[in-house]
Amino acid sequence: MMIKVKLNDDFYSYDVYHILSLFFDAVELIISNDWDYSIRVEDNCVYIASSKEIESYKFDSSLKDKSNVKIAIFKYFTKLTGKILPWGTLIGIRPSKIALKLMEENKTDKEIIDYFKHHSLTEENKTKLCIEVARREKEIVNDDVKTISIYIGMPFCPTRCLYCSFISDTIANCRNLVDDYLKAMIYEIEKTAAFIDKKGLTIESIYFGGGTPTSVDNRQFEYVMKSIYDNLLKVRVKEFTVECGRPDSITYEKLMSMKKYGVSRISINPQTMNDDTLRLIGRKHSAEDVIDKFYLSRKVGFDNINMDIIIGLPGENTLKVKNTCSEIIKLRPESITVHGLALKRGSKMFENVLNNVKMKIPNQNELNAMHEETLNCAYTLNMKPYYMYRQKNMVGNLENVGYSVNGKECIYNVEMIEDKQTIIAIGSNGVSKIIFRDTNRIERYGNLKDVREYTRRIEEKVDGKLKFLETLYKACSKDNEFI
């Protein structure tokens, strides 16, 4: 459903638009009188009018104006639509940071819960989630400024999922590009490793993602894994994750390569264990394939396996999520990551919604119930939440949460979310993130997105990245700190 809203003050337009987007598929802020709702902010009051009525909400003087306006609009449209949105007006991507800041101010759990409720109408169970995540993240984050993590990106997948907006393509469409891409990526690995050695940096974690790293053939995969090992694992890292992702891309040979070259954690991502949904979203594997490759990974010796679930996939309901959770409980992975479906520009699913192609997405109350099922799944597996983030355009305005058994948390995920550690990215579309701990400043350097351009201009762009890192190193070394 789309609505047109007339707003009397542009100062509030950004906040008004995002709160309204929680309740409606499309929102247009207009200046004409052809409106569905009118929102007027005057003095200490917000007036919201429809064709039938006008309601007014007085400001809470202890809150800033924008918070008041958001709360007023949220209350009005909650009553109008009947939607229960547990996060209230909070749309930030890292709410656990708010909880951590309050914890550092010695606030009690009750005071933090009251703060969230007062400032954003956030429900108590979501605030408790923030508190628990903040505590575990605090235990994991590394404070050594000379310790970094590495991200390596493979921009190919077996198929393109309906919801995917990443800069990636199917391996079938790119067979003639793969060898040249891998040579370029290995060149970047070697040059990056030389810089790390030169500066005396320590690698805490390596994350090989994408795309799907295992979408290439056995020979190509072995070639990359050997390069990573030879260049970046000269000293043992705490964690080396490979996001195998698709079970149809996993082979015994690739699993053996991973064991041979020091991989400590893998991810096998069903997203759902319902075959009809898998076909709908563009996956070429079955739930049975997930089970087979999971047990094969166990047989090879992997004792730290993550599995991803997506909540809100078209055609899914609570019963289907219960089935997914039931099947995952039987497998007993060490961690699960629960994602809320995000309708991203560039995805086929976004185009379908935009063009009114029938896509049955669960309603808000069912989405809430589905997330509860995944929480029950995690607790049944003796897991606790250890990291969390939120995205724009998530159906239901919910959250992505990583759960794990004790000691099997993904270090890279926490370091990435917390913005306390420098991440050096390798591969097309990778973005290096350089952290200045003393001033809480972040500088970024992006690699080329297009695979052909990345391959063609690899020497030029790697040289530029290393000069960028060198400049920052010199700036920080004045204070005897590195990034």
N, C-alpha and C positions, 0 to 999 in steps of 0.2 A: 504493500500500500504506500502511495506517495501522498505527502501533504505539502501545502503551501502555507508559509508562515510569514506574517508581517511583524517586523521588529522595529521598535522606535529608536533604538540606539545601537549603532554599529560596534560600539565598544564591547558588547556582549555577544557578537555574532558567532565567533569561533566556539565559545562554550555552549551557546544555545544550540547550534547546529549539532554538536557531538552528543549532547544529552538527548535531543530529539531523535537522533539516529539510533539510539538504543531501543526505541519503541517502534520505528517505522522503517520500511525498506528504502525509502527515498525521501529526502527533505529538500525543499527549495525555499530559500529566504527571499522574499520579494518586497517591493516598495509600493506596488499597486494595491488596490482594494479587493483584488480577486483572491482573497485568502480563506483558508480553512480555519486558521487560528490566528489571533492577534496577541502579541506579547508586548506589554508596555511596562517599562521600568521607570518609576518616578518616586522621588523622595525616598522613603524607607519601605516601599511596597512594590510588589510585582503583580500586575493585572493580566490575567490570561482570559481571553474571550473566544468563544466559539459562536456559531450562529444561534445557539440556544441560551447561552448564559455567560456571565462574567464572574470569575473567582479572583479574590485578592489574597496575597500572602505577605504578611509583614516581615521585614528584615529582622534577623537575629543580630543584635548590635555587636556581639562578640565575634562575628565572622566577617570576612572581607566581602565586599559587594558581590563579586563573581560567585563565590560559594553560595551566598544567599539566593542568587538568581537560579543557579543550577538546582539547588534543593527545592525551590518553589516549583520549577518546571517538572522536576522528577516526581514530586508528590502528586501534581495534577495529572500527569499522564499515566502514572501507576494506577491511580483510581479509575481513570478513563479506560485503560486497556486491560487492566487486571493482570498485567505481567509482573512477575516477582523477579526482580533483578538483585541478586544477593550482594553485588559490589556497590550498590547505590550509585552515586554520581562519580565514583572513582573510575577514571579511564586511563590512568597512568600505566605504563608497561611493567613497572617493578615496584609493586606495593609493599613488598617485604622490606624495601629500603626505608620506608616511612617507619615501619615497626622497629627496625634496627636503630634508626636515629633516636627514637623515643626510648629504646632500651639503654642506649648510651647516655641518655639524660636521667637514667635511674628511675624511669617510670615503671610502675608495677603492671602486670598483665591487665588488671582491671582498668587502670588508667589508660592503657593503650586501646583497649576495647572501647572505652567511653570516648576517646579521641576520635577514633574511626567513625563511630556512630554519630557523633556530634557534627563532624566536619564533612562527612560524605554519605551518611545513612548506611554504612556498610554493616552487613549482618555479622553477628558475633562469630559464627563458625568460620567465615572468611578471614576475620581478623586473627583468630586463633591459628589458622593456617599460616598467615604472615609471620606470626610470632615464632612458630615452630621452625619454619623455613629459615628465618633470620638467624636463629640460634645455631642451626646446623651449618649454614653458610659461613658464619663467623668462625666456626671451628676449622673449616677447610681452607679458607682464603690464606694465601701465602704472602707474608709481609716483606719478603726479601726483594728489594728493588732490582737485583740482578738476576732474578729468576723469571723466566718467560714461558709461554706455551706456543705451540706451532699448530696452525690449521693448514691442511692440504686438501685441495678441492678437485674432484673428478667430475667434469660437466656432462657425463653421459648416463643414461638410464636404459633399462630394457624396454620400457614403454613410458609414455607420458601420462601421469595421473590426471584425472579430471580437475582436481583442486590445485594442481601445481602451477606456480608462477615463476619458478627458478629459471635462471639462464642455463638451460640444459636441453639436450636433444636425445632422441632415441639412438641407441648404439647402431641400429640398422641403417640409419640415415647418415652416420658419421664414420663408417668403417675406414674410409680412405683418409680420414683426418687423425685417427687415433695414434698411430705410431709417431707422427710428427709432433702431436701434442705431448705425448709422454716424454719425448726427447727434450722438448722445451721445458717441461715441468721439472725434469731431472736436472737440467742446467740451472734452474732457479733453486732447486734443493741444494745443489753443490755450492753455489755462490752464497746462499743464505747461511749454510753451515760454516763456511769459511769466515763470514762476518761474526757469527756467534762465537767461534773459537777465538778470533782475534780480540774480541771484547771481553772474553772470559765470562760469558753468560752461562747460566744453567737452565736446561730445558726441564720443566716439571711435567708437562703432558703434551702429547701429540694426538691430534684428532684428524683422521682421514675420512672426509665426508664427501658430499656432492649435492646433487647427482647420486650415483651409486658406484663406489669404487670397484665393486666386483662385477660391474657390467662388461669390463674388457675380458679378453680370453685369458686362459691360464698362463700362457707365455708372457703376455703383456703385464699381467698382474705380478708375476714373479719378478719381472724386470724392475717394476716400480718399488716393490717391497724391499728388494735387495739394496736399492739406492737409498731408501729412507733409513734402513738399518746401518749401512756403511757410513752415511754422512751425519745422521742425527742421533744415533743411539750409541755413540762412542762411550758415553757414560750412561748407565742405566737410568731411564726416566721412571717416574712414579707410575705413569699411566700411558698406554698406547692403545687408543680406540680406533677400530675400523668399523664404519657404519655399512655393514654388508647390506642391510636394508631388505632387498628383494630375495626371497628364497629361491626364485628361479634363476638367480645369478650366482648362487653359491654352489661351489663344487668341492669335492674332497681335496683336490689339488690346491685350491685357493686356501682352504682351511689349514692345510699342512704348511703352506707358505707363510701364513700368518703366525702359526706356532713357531716356525723356524726363525722368523725375523722379529720376535719379541712382542707381538701383540698380546696385551693383557685383558682387553675388554672388547667385545663385539656387540653389535646391535642387529637383531633380526626383527624386522618390522612388519607385522601383519596388517596393522591399522584396524582391521576387523577380522573376525574368524567366521564370517558369513559369506559363503561363496557367491550368492546373488549380488551382494554389495561389491565384492571384489571385481566382478565382471562389470558392474555399472561404472565404477570409478576408473576402469582402464587397466586393472592389474591382470596379468596373464598367469597367475598362479592360484592355487586353491588353498583352503585352510589346511588340508592334509599335507600339502607341500611344506607349509610352515612347520608343522609338527615333525615331518621327516628330517628337515634341515636342522631343526633345533636339536634333535637327538643325535644327528651326525656330528654336530658341533661339540656336544657333550662327549661323544666317543673319542673325538680327536683330542679332547682334554681341556676345553674352555670351561672355566668355572666362574666367569663373570659375564653374563649375557643379559642384555637389555632388550625389551620389546616395547614398541610404540603402539598406542591405540589412538584413534581419532574419534572424538565425540561430535555428533551432528551430521554425519554423512547422510546423503539423500537416501530416503527409504528406510533408514534405521529407526528403531524405537527402543524402549527400555528392555524389552524381551531379547532383542538382538544383542544389545550391549551385555546383558546377563549371560548370553551364550558365549560371547567373546571372552568375558571375564572367567567363566567356568572353564573354558579350554586353556586359558593362560594359567589358571591356578593349578591345573593338572601338570603343566610343564615346569612350574616353579622356577622362573628366571630369578636372577639376583636383583633386577630392577625393572620397573616399567615407567614409561613416560606417556602421560595422558595429554593429548593435544585437543583443544577445542577447534573445530573447523573454522578456518578463516577464509572469507570470500575475497580473494586477492585479484586485483587488476592483472590481466595477462593470463589468467587461468581460464580453461574451457568452461569451468563451472560458473565463473563470474559472467562470461559471455552468455551462457544459457539463461542466467537470471535476468541479465540486461535485456535479452531478446525474448523474454517471457516464455522460454522453453520450460515445460513442466518439470520442476525440481522440488520434490517434496522434502522440505527440511523440517525436522521436529520443532514443535512449538516450545515456548520458553519453559513451561512447567515440566515438560518431558525432558528437556535438556538438563534441568536441575536434577531430576531423578536419575538420569543417565550418569551424571558426574558422581552422584552418591554411590552408584553401583561400582564405579572404578575405585572410589575411596574404600569401599568394603573389600574389593579385590585386593588392594594394597595391604590393608590391615590383616586379611586372611593369610597373606604371604609374609607376614611379620615385617612389612616395610613401613618406613616413615617418610614424609616429604622432606626433600633436601634442597630443591631449587624450584623457582617458579617465575614465570613471566607471562605477560599478557600482550595481545596484539590488537591493533585496530581491525575493525570489520570481522571480529569473531562472532559467530552466531551465538546468541545468548549472553554476550559480554562476559564470558566466564574466564577461564585461565588455563595455562599449560603448566603441568606439575610433574616433576620427577620424583619418584618414590624409589627407595632402595632399602635392602637389608643393611645392617650396620657394617661399615667398612667397604661397601661396594658402590659408594657414590661416584658419579662421574666428576672428577676434579675439573676437567676442561669446562664443563657446563657451568659450574659455579664460578670459576675465574672469569668466564665470558660475561656472565650476567652481572657480576659484582663490579666490573670496571676497575679492578684494583691491580691487574696484572697486564703487562704488554703481551699482545698476541701478534705474531708475525705470520702472515698468510702467504701461501704458495698456491699457484694455479689460477686459471682464468676466473674472473669475478671475485677473487679473494680480496679482502680488505684488512690490511694490517692496522692494528689499533695500538697506539703508543700512549702509555699512561705516565703523566707527570704526578707522582704521588704527593709532592710537597705543595702543589697548587691545585690539585684535583682537576687538572686539565687533560683533555684527550686530543691527540692529533691522529688523523687517519690517512692512509695511502692506499688507493684502490688499484688493483690490477685491471687490465683490459678484460671486458666481458666476453667479447666475441672470440671464439676458439681460433678462428683463422688469423685474426689480428694479433691475438696473444702469441700464437706460434711464430708469426712473421716478424714481430717486433720484440721478441723475448730479450735479446741482449740489451737493446735500448731501454726497455722498461725495467729490467732488473737493475741495470746501472742506476737508473733514476731512483728506484726504491732504496738501494744501498746508500746513495748519497743523502737521501732523506733521513735514513736511520743514523748515518754518521753525523749529520748536522745536529740532530736531536741529542746524540750521545755527547757531543762537545758542549752543547748548551747545559746539559744536566751535570756533566762532570765538574763544572765549576763549583758545584755544591757537594762534590764527591758522591753523587748519586747518578745512577743510570735510569732513564725514563721511568 
